[in-house]
């Protein structure tokens, strides 16, 4: 599962969860990470499009819901979860 916290248009926290990510989507993500981008803007837009597709939200909702100073952390957390990092559901179960 991938879990990401963003803000809605009113500034309230919103949790987006995706319980099913296919291996094909994983391969698309790996290909994106290997792609060479001409600048940071193209990179962020491409990653935001990929994240939005995986999380089944609009790109605008994602870009408008993450603070500029938090983008790097949210992006790193997303990749960690996609590539087999810690599943937030497993951590929550272990803490209880």
Backbone as CSV, one residue per row, in Angstrom:
resi,resn,N_x,N_y,N_z,CA_x,CA_y,CA_z,C_x,C_y,C_z
1,UNK,0.839,-1.177,0.000,0.000,0.000,0.000,0.883,1.237,0.000
2,UNK,0.380,2.255,-0.674,1.028,3.561,-0.645,0.062,4.528,0.027
3,UNK,0.599,5.297,0.951,-0.200,6.242,1.720,0.510,7.592,1.688
4,UNK,-0.229,8.639,1.351,0.349,9.969,1.248,-0.617,10.990,1.844
5,UNK,-0.083,11.875,2.668,-0.901,12.932,3.257,-0.690,14.223,2.477
6,UNK,-1.793,14.803,2.026,-1.752,16.094,1.341,-2.769,17.017,2.021
7,UNK,-2.952,18.188,1.468,-3.972,19.124,1.959,-5.029,19.309,0.879
8,UNK,-6.282,19.468,1.301,-7.331,19.733,0.320,-7.375,21.235,0.038
9,UNK,-8.326,21.661,-0.786,-8.388,23.076,-1.178,-8.657,24.009,-0.003
10,UNK,-9.180,23.473,1.111,-9.428,24.278,2.304,-8.269,24.212,3.293
11,UNK,-7.202,23.505,2.926,-6.033,23.397,3.792,-6.121,22.288,4.822
12,UNK,-7.170,21.481,4.767,-7.320,20.385,5.722,-6.543,19.163,5.236
13,UNK,-5.980,18.431,6.184,-5.219,17.236,5.844,-6.117,16.181,5.204
14,UNK,-5.572,15.541,4.202,-6.286,14.494,3.483,-5.311,13.339,3.268
15,UNK,-5.736,12.142,3.606,-4.905,10.955,3.416,-5.354,10.253,2.136
16,UNK,-4.401,10.022,1.256,-4.665,9.277,0.024,-4.007,7.914,0.188
17,UNK,-4.766,6.868,-0.074,-4.233,5.508,0.028,-4.461,4.777,-1.291
18,UNK,-3.496,3.988,-1.664,-3.639,3.105,-2.815,-3.242,1.712,-2.359
19,UNK,-4.215,0.820,-2.335,-3.979,-0.524,-1.822,-3.422,-1.479,-2.871
20,UNK,-3.502,-1.109,-4.142,-3.060,-2.027,-5.187,-2.195,-1.288,-6.192
21,UNK,-0.946,-1.675,-6.287,-0.028,-1.147,-7.279,0.540,-2.345,-8.025
22,UNK,0.418,-2.331,-9.336,0.857,-3.474,-10.120,2.368,-3.448,-10.349
23,UNK,2.900,-4.583,-10.704,4.317,-4.664,-11.047,4.602,-3.825,-12.289
24,UNK,3.656,-3.758,-13.210,3.833,-2.913,-14.402,3.994,-1.446,-13.985
25,UNK,3.199,-0.996,-13.015,3.338,0.376,-12.524,4.693,0.576,-11.856
26,UNK,5.160,-0.429,-11.133,6.487,-0.367,-10.528,7.544,-0.186,-11.612
27,UNK,7.440,-0.964,-12.686,8.397,-0.850,-13.789,8.348,0.537,-14.428
28,UNK,7.150,1.099,-14.560,7.015,2.462,-15.093,7.727,3.461,-14.187
29,UNK,7.617,3.268,-12.890,8.283,4.152,-11.937,9.793,4.044,-12.015
30,UNK,10.292,2.821,-12.151,11.738,2.625,-12.274,12.250,3.277,-13.555
31,UNK,11.503,3.122,-14.642,11.881,3.759,-15.906,11.910,5.274,-15.763
32,UNK,10.956,5.827,-15.027,10.909,7.272,-14.805,12.133,7.729,-14.025
33,UNK,12.522,6.962,-13.022,13.692,7.327,-12.217,14.974,7.301,-13.052
34,UNK,15.027,6.455,-14.067,16.214,6.349,-14.916,16.239,7.382,-16.047
35,UNK,15.115,8.073,-16.228,15.016,9.052,-17.306,15.879,10.271,-16.995
36,UNK,16.447,10.853,-18.035,17.248,12.077,-17.888,16.361,13.276,-18.221
37,UNK,16.234,14.193,-17.284,15.398,15.378,-17.475,16.274,16.594,-17.700
38,UNK,15.779,17.524,-18.518,16.560,18.714,-18.835,16.598,19.705,-17.674
39,UNK,15.566,19.699,-16.852,15.566,20.601,-15.692,14.671,20.057,-14.580
40,UNK,14.744,20.680,-13.447,14.003,20.249,-12.255,12.487,20.363,-12.444
41,UNK,12.044,21.356,-13.187,10.611,21.547,-13.414,10.026,20.362,-14.172
42,UNK,10.711,19.945,-15.231,10.239,18.777,-15.989,10.214,17.530,-15.103
43,UNK,11.234,17.381,-14.266,11.301,16.223,-13.369,10.123,16.215,-12.394
44,UNK,9.889,17.323,-11.723,8.801,17.390,-10.740,7.455,17.146,-11.413
45,UNK,7.234,17.743,-12.576,5.972,17.517,-13.288,5.789,16.053,-13.672
46,UNK,6.848,15.412,-14.151,6.758,14.002,-14.541,6.490,13.115,-13.326
47,UNK,7.164,13.377,-12.222,6.957,12.585,-11.005,5.554,12.826,-10.458
48,UNK,5.099,14.070,-10.469,3.748,14.377,-9.989,2.697,13.651,-10.832
49,UNK,2.899,13.603,-12.131,1.959,12.883,-13.005,1.954,11.391,-12.667
50,UNK,3.128,10.833,-12.451,3.219,9.415,-12.103,2.568,9.142,-10.746
51,UNK,2.881,9.963,-9.751,2.296,9.792,-8.420,0.777,9.907,-8.476
52,UNK,0.283,10.900,-9.208,-1.161,11.107,-9.321,-1.830,9.899,-9.960
53,UNK,-1.191,9.341,-10.976,-1.745,8.165,-11.643,-1.811,6.980,-10.676
54,UNK,-0.757,6.764,-9.932,-0.722,5.656,-8.976,-1.767,5.857,-7.881
55,UNK,-1.885,7.087,-7.380,-2.773,7.374,-6.253,-4.205,7.684,-6.685
56,UNK,-4.454,7.706,-7.985,-5.784,7.949,-8.528,-6.360,9.298,-8.091
57,UNK,-5.526,10.330,-8.225,-5.948,11.713,-7.968,-5.481,12.549,-9.153
58,UNK,-5.936,13.776,-9.225,-5.482,14.646,-10.310,-4.087,15.194,-9.976
59,UNK,-3.365,15.546,-11.016,-2.052,16.157,-10.827,-2.208,17.469,-10.064
60,UNK,-3.233,18.240,-10.403,-3.466,19.506,-9.711,-3.712,19.288,-8.223
61,UNK,-4.506,18.286,-7.891,-4.789,18.002,-6.479,-3.501,17.669,-5.739
62,UNK,-2.627,16.935,-6.381,-1.368,16.558,-5.757,-0.435,17.759,-5.613
63,UNK,-0.225,18.499,-6.708,0.686,19.645,-6.662,0.176,20.755,-5.750
64,UNK,-1.135,20.969,-5.724,-1.700,22.003,-4.859,-1.805,21.542,-3.408
65,UNK,-1.717,20.247,-3.173,-1.886,19.708,-1.826,-0.599,19.460,-1.065
66,UNK,0.536,19.717,-1.705,1.833,19.513,-1.048,2.561,20.842,-0.995
67,UNK,2.980,21.225,0.193,3.718,22.477,0.359,5.063,22.386,-0.358
68,UNK,5.514,23.494,-0.907,6.773,23.525,-1.653,7.928,22.969,-0.828
69,UNK,8.005,23.347,0.438,9.108,22.910,1.288,8.995,21.446,1.707
70,UNK,7.871,20.817,1.404,7.668,19.421,1.794,7.699,18.462,0.597
71,UNK,7.844,19.010,-0.617,7.808,18.160,-1.805,8.852,17.043,-1.737
72,UNK,10.095,17.392,-1.427,11.162,16.380,-1.424,10.866,15.246,-0.454
73,UNK,10.337,15.576,0.723,10.000,14.533,1.702,8.851,13.652,1.217
74,UNK,7.826,14.273,0.658,6.671,13.508,0.158,7.083,12.611,-1.007
75,UNK,7.909,13.151,-1.897,8.369,12.368,-3.037,9.213,11.176,-2.559
76,UNK,10.136,11.422,-1.642,10.991,10.348,-1.131,10.164,9.270,-0.432
77,UNK,9.163,9.702,0.326,8.287,8.752,1.018,7.509,7.907,0.018
78,UNK,7.009,8.546,-1.035,6.285,7.832,-2.081,7.171,6.752,-2.701
79,UNK,8.401,7.132,-3.120,9.295,6.162,-3.757,9.654,5.042,-2.793
80,UNK,9.871,5.375,-1.552,10.206,4.355,-0.556,9.098,3.316,-0.443
81,UNK,7.869,3.791,-0.397,6.736,2.870,-0.304,6.576,2.055,-1.589
82,UNK,6.746,2.694,-2.740,6.591,1.995,-4.016,7.663,0.927,-4.203
83,UNK,8.877,1.243,-3.814,10.004,0.348,-4.062,10.232,-0.655,-2.943
84,UNK,9.256,-0.772,-2.058,9.362,-1.806,-1.036,9.848,-1.322,0.304
85,UNK,9.714,-0.040,0.540,10.052,0.497,1.852,9.044,0.021,2.872
86,UNK,8.956,0.691,3.947,8.053,0.316,5.021,6.609,0.592,4.642
87,UNK,5.780,-0.423,4.745,4.348,-0.287,4.490,3.723,0.384,5.710
88,UNK,3.073,1.553,5.553,2.504,2.257,6.702,1.481,1.426,7.477
89,UNK,0.777,0.530,6.811,-0.214,-0.305,7.496,0.476,-1.314,8.411
90,UNK,1.585,-1.870,7.964,2.307,-2.843,8.777,2.892,-2.156,10.002
91,UNK,3.449,-0.960,9.823,4.001,-0.213,10.952,2.907,0.080,11.966
92,UNK,1.732,0.516,11.510,0.625,0.833,12.415,0.197,-0.420,13.191
93,UNK,0.147,-1.552,12.515,-0.231,-2.794,13.189,0.802,-3.190,14.227
94,UNK,2.083,-3.019,13.901,3.151,-3.395,14.831,3.169,-2.483,16.052
95,UNK,2.773,-1.215,15.889,2.765,-0.278,17.007,1.623,-0.546,17.968
96,UNK,0.570,-1.204,17.503,-0.603,-1.477,18.357,-0.444,-2.751,19.139
